[in-house]
C-alpha cells in the first residue's frame, strides 16, 4: 500500500528578550542610618529571604522555559517521510502494471511486456521489493503465455528469492501459486501439488501459509486441479468448492469465477451436464459482476459447448453467438474466429461479421 508524505511544519521563532527596569535595592547599611538595631536586623533578614525567594522563583521559571523549548523542538522533529518523488514513481509503476494487465487481456503480449519491464525497472531502482516481485511474476506469466517456459521458470525463481526476504506469507504463497500453475500447464501435477503445500515459519523455507483471500483461493483451486489430474476426483471437487467459498468470502469475484469454471469443466467431463451448466452460469455471473471481459467471453463459450453436449441446440447457438461477439469486442480475433466457426458448424449457416 503506498503511504502519503506528511507536511513538515516550520518551527516557531525563539521569542526575543525584553528589557526590564528594576529599582535599585536598598542596602542594609543605609537602613542602619534610619532604623533601630532591631528593625535593622529584621530588614536584613527580610532582604536575605527575599533574595532566596527570587532565586528559586527564577530557577523555576528557567526550568519551565527550558521544558517548553524542548517540547517545541520535539514537535518540530517529525519522523522522516517518504519523499513525494518516490511516491510519484511508485504510482507510475503501478499504472504501468495495470496497463500491462489490460494489454495481456487483449493478447498484446509485446506491449504488455514493455509495460511490465518498465515497471520492474522503477520498482527495483527504488528497492521496493513487493513491487519488484509483482513485476517479475507478471513477466513470468507473459513468458508462459508466449510459450517461453524456460524464461517463465527463471523469472519465477527470481521472484521467489526476493519474496524469501520479505517475511510475508501472502507474497510467498502468490509466488508458489504461479510456479504450481506453470507445472500444471507443463503436465506435472505432482510438482504442482508440492508447490501448493504450506511451509511454516519454523521450517527451512519462509512461511507460505495463508487462511483467506485471493492467494488462498487460488491455492485451493490449483490443488483441486492437480488432484483431478491425478485421478482424485472427490478430493478435487471438495478443494474446488472450498476455493470458491474462500474467494466469495473475500469478495474476489474473478477468482471465484475461475473456481466455478473449473467445477463446470470437471462436471462436463463426467457428463453431468446440468451441474456443469449451473457452475458455468455461476462463473459467468461472477465475471459479469467484476466486469472481467475475457472471463465473460470464456464463460459464454463454455456454456455453449456444454449446452451443445446436453443437446440444447438453441441455447448453444445463443451462447456461441454471444461469445463470438464478446471476443470480437475485446479485439481477440483468433478467439472470435474460433467461436464464429463453431457457430457456423452448429447452425449449418454462414456467419459473417456485422
Order of alpha helices (4+ residues) and beta strands (2+ residues): alpha-alpha-alpha-alpha-alpha-alpha-alpha-alpha-alpha-alpha-alpha-alpha-alpha-alpha-alpha
